[in-house]
């Protein structure tokens, strides 16, 4: 199989991909065409069907596996496929494992890291809270370990949420070892819980798209509500500790314009905000580097609001 990351401008492709999205559109001249997003485990690519009524374009829908014949070109610095023919594949003609992006990290290694971080939290209330989510709640645990951390941008793959959470929590544990002002158990607990709302904000793979709950509420509010409700079930959980923990989650994007209902008011909330941003942005750099066609200047990047060099 020729994966999307291996395509180059000028290639002619005849391969099966997962159709992520398919939408009708019209050119400036009023000619109908279709926008299609194709996916495999290495990423996604934009594709166009310029002749949607052609006999060679078979019926297919989003989340179908489709055999694509077309040409690879470049538009605004990004590769895209001009689709000439399509055929919806039957079950057995493809291996789903080829189409789901998966964390490159070893699952057993990540699980060991997660358990070590939980074990480092000695406060009995916070330890009980973490155990209730990541050990005792089997339905949540399964979703958390297989969810992505985003629809796109960073950690948008199976296991991405766990990988991102571990990155943030390790940074926070280190910060707590350097700065005595930081409450280790509170900060590490907040780091492990900061994005649990994404288990409800995003649907499972292969869809990995925003749910109604995610669109209406967002993962920050969803996660804060989940933590607050679980704290209330733990006997004698200190109210002040619960509020400080929930505040960290509400403030972890740092600014109101970045989606945080609150700005950081405690050192732990501030540390979590920066750790979250560092892990997300360095992962974005890593993914940009992996997908870059050539080294050097990559052009303007909207996330960084700057020209990126790799």
C-alpha positions in Angstrom: 0.0 0.0 0.0 1.2 3.5 -0.8 0.5 5.6 2.3 -0.5 9.3 2.0 2.7 10.5 3.6 4.7 8.9 0.7 2.8 10.6 -2.1 4.6 13.2 -4.1 3.5 15.9 -6.6 3.1 14.3 -10.0 2.3 10.8 -8.7 -0.5 8.8 -10.2 -2.3 6.9 -7.5 -4.5 3.8 -7.6 -5.1 2.9 -3.9 -7.7 2.4 -1.3 -8.3 5.1 1.4 -10.9 5.9 4.0 -13.2 8.7 3.0 -13.4 11.0 5.9 -15.6 13.7 4.4 -17.4 14.3 1.1 -19.1 17.6 0.3 -20.6 19.2 -2.9 -19.3 22.6 -3.9 -19.5 25.0 -6.9 -16.6 26.8 -8.6 -16.7 30.6 -9.2 -17.9 29.8 -12.7 -20.9 27.8 -11.3 -19.5 24.4 -12.2 -20.2 21.7 -9.6 -17.4 19.7 -8.0 -16.8 17.8 -4.7 -14.4 18.2 -1.8 -13.2 14.9 -0.4 -10.9 14.2 2.6 -9.0 10.9 2.4 -7.3 9.3 5.3 -4.9 6.5 6.2 -2.9 5.8 9.3 -0.2 8.3 8.2 -2.6 11.3 7.9 -5.2 12.9 5.7 -5.2 14.6 2.3 -7.5 17.0 0.4 -9.0 15.6 -2.8 -11.2 17.0 -5.5 -13.7 15.4 -7.9 -13.9 17.8 -10.7 -16.3 15.7 -12.8 -18.8 14.4 -10.1 -21.2 13.1 -12.8 -18.6 11.1 -14.6 -19.4 7.4 -15.1 -16.2 6.5 -13.4 -17.3 8.1 -10.1 -19.0 5.3 -8.1 -21.3 5.8 -5.1 -19.6 6.2 -1.8 -20.2 8.0 1.5 -18.1 9.4 4.4 -16.6 6.5 6.5 -16.5 4.2 3.4 -13.3 2.6 2.2 -12.9 3.7 -1.4 -10.5 2.7 -4.1 -9.2 5.9 -5.7 -7.6 6.5 -9.1 -6.2 10.0 -9.6 -3.3 12.4 -9.9 -1.4 14.1 -7.1 -0.8 17.8 -7.5 0.1 20.8 -5.3 -2.1 23.7 -4.4 -1.0 26.5 -2.1 1.9 24.4 -0.9 -0.3 21.4 0.0 -0.7 18.1 -1.9 -4.1 17.2 -3.1 -5.5 14.4 -5.3 -7.6 15.0 -8.4 -9.9 12.0 -8.4 -10.8 10.4 -11.8 -12.4 7.2 -10.8 -13.8 5.7 -7.5 -15.1 2.3 -6.3 -16.5 1.6 -2.9 -14.7 -1.4 -1.4 -16.3 -4.4 0.2 -15.4 -5.7 3.6 -12.4 -8.0 3.3 -10.8 -5.9 0.6 -9.0 -3.7 3.1 -7.3 -3.9 6.6 -8.8 -1.2 8.9 -5.4 -1.0 10.7 -4.0 0.7 7.7 -6.4 3.6 8.0 -6.3 4.5 11.7 -3.4 6.8 12.8 -1.9 5.2 15.9 0.5 6.5 18.6 4.1 5.5 17.8 4.7 5.0 21.5 4.5 1.5 23.0 1.2 0.9 24.7 2.7 -1.0 27.6 5.3 1.7 28.2 2.6 4.4 28.2 0.5 2.4 30.6 3.4 2.0 33.0 4.1 5.7 32.8 0.4 6.4 33.7 0.4 4.1 36.7 3.7 5.6 37.9 2.3 9.1 37.8 -0.9 8.0 39.6 1.3 6.3 42.2 3.3 9.5 42.7 0.2 11.2 44.1 0.2 10.6 47.8 -2.8 12.8 48.8 -5.5 10.2 49.6 -8.3 12.1 48.1 -6.6 12.9 44.8 -5.2 9.4 44.6 -8.7 8.0 45.1 -10.0 10.4 42.4 -7.4 9.3 39.9 -7.9 5.6 40.7 -11.6 6.0 40.2 -11.2 7.3 36.7 -8.2 5.5 35.3 -8.4 2.1 37.1 -11.9 1.4 38.4 -14.0 3.0 35.6 -13.5 0.5 32.8 -15.7 2.3 30.2 -13.9 5.6 30.7 -10.4 3.9 30.8 -11.0 2.2 27.5 -12.1 5.5 25.8 -9.3 7.5 27.4 -6.6 5.1 26.2 -7.9 4.9 22.6 -9.1 8.5 22.1 -7.3 11.2 20.2 -6.3 14.6 21.7 -7.7 16.5 18.8 -9.6 16.3 15.5 -6.4 17.8 13.9 -3.5 20.0 14.9 -1.7 17.7 17.4 -2.0 14.1 18.8 -4.9 13.4 16.4 -4.4 9.6 16.5 -5.5 6.6 18.4 -3.8 6.8 21.8 -3.1 10.5 21.2 -5.0 11.6 24.3 -3.0 9.3 26.5 0.3 10.3 24.9 -0.5 14.0 25.3 -1.7 13.6 28.9 1.5 11.8 29.8 3.6 14.5 28.2 1.9 17.2 30.1 1.9 15.3 33.4 5.6 14.6 33.2 6.4 18.3 32.5 4.3 19.2 35.5 6.0 16.7 37.7 9.3 18.1 36.7 8.2 21.7 37.3 6.9 20.7 40.8 10.4 19.2 41.5 12.1 22.5 40.6 9.6 25.0 42.1 8.6 24.4 45.7 5.7 26.8 45.3 3.9 24.1 43.3 1.8 21.5 45.0 3.0 18.3 43.3 -0.1 16.2 44.0 -2.6 18.9 42.9 -0.6 19.7 39.8 0.0 16.2 38.6 -3.6 15.3 39.2 -4.8 18.3 37.3 -2.4 17.3 34.4 -3.7 13.8 34.3 -7.3 15.0 34.3 -7.1 18.2 32.3 -8.3 16.8 28.9 -10.6 14.0 30.0 -13.5 15.9 28.5 -12.2 15.0 25.1 -13.5 11.5 25.6 -16.9 13.0 25.2 -16.0 16.0 22.9 -14.7 13.7 20.1 -16.3 10.6 18.7 -14.3 7.4 18.3 -12.2 6.5 15.3 -12.5 6.3 12.4 -14.9 9.2 12.6 -12.9 11.2 15.2 -15.2 14.3 14.9 -17.0 16.6 17.2 -20.0 15.2 19.0 -23.1 17.4 19.7 -21.9 17.6 23.4 -18.5 18.6 22.2 -19.9 21.3 19.9 -22.3 22.7 22.5 -20.1 22.5 25.6 -16.4 21.9 24.7 -13.9 19.6 26.4 -12.9 22.1 29.1 -16.4 22.5 30.6 -17.2 18.8 30.1 -14.0 17.7 31.9 -14.5 20.2 34.8 -18.0 18.9 35.2 -16.8 15.2 35.2 -14.2 15.9 37.8 -16.5 17.9 40.1 -19.1 15.1 39.9 -16.6 12.4 40.8 -15.1 14.5 43.7 -18.6 14.7 45.1 -18.8 10.9 45.2 -15.6 10.5 47.3 -16.4 10.7 51.0 -15.1 13.9 52.7 -13.3 15.1 49.6 -12.2 18.7 50.7 -14.2 21.4 49.0 -11.2 23.7 48.7 -9.1 21.0 47.0 -11.9 20.2 44.6 -12.3 23.9 43.6 -8.6 24.3 43.0 -8.5 21.2 40.9 -11.5 22.2 38.8 -10.0 25.7 38.4 -6.8 24.2 36.9 -9.0 22.4 34.3 -11.1 25.5 33.6 -7.9 27.6 33.1 -5.6 25.2 31.3 -5.9 27.1 27.9 -4.7 30.2 29.7 -6.8 32.9 28.1 -10.4 33.6 27.5 -9.8 33.9 23.7 -8.3 30.5 23.7 -11.4 28.9 25.1 -10.6 29.0 28.9 -13.6 30.1 31.0 -11.1 31.3 33.6 -7.5 32.6 33.4 -5.0 30.9 35.8 -5.3 32.2 39.3 -3.0 29.7 41.1 0.6 28.6 40.4 -0.6 25.1 39.6 -3.1 26.4 37.0 -0.4 28.6 35.4 2.1 25.7 35.3 -0.5 23.4 33.8 -1.3 26.0 31.1 2.3 26.3 30.0 2.9 22.5 30.1 -0.1 21.9 28.0 1.0 24.5 25.4 4.6 23.2 25.3 3.5 19.6 24.7 0.9 20.5 22.1 3.1 22.8 20.1 6.2 20.6 20.2 4.1 17.7 19.0 2.8 19.9 16.2 6.4 20.7 15.2 7.1 17.0 15.2 4.1 16.2 13.0 5.0 19.0 10.6 8.5 17.7 10.3 7.3 14.1 9.6 5.0 15.4 6.8 7.4 18.0 5.3 8.2 17.4 1.6 11.6 19.1 2.0 13.6 20.5 4.8 14.0 24.3 5.3 11.3 27.0 5.4 7.8 25.7 5.3 5.8 28.9 4.9 3.3 30.6 7.2 1.7 28.3 9.8 -1.6 29.5 11.3 -1.1 27.9 14.7 2.3 29.5 15.2 1.4 32.7 13.3 4.9 32.5 11.8 7.0 31.1 9.0 8.2 27.7 10.2 11.7 26.3 9.6 12.3 22.5 9.8 
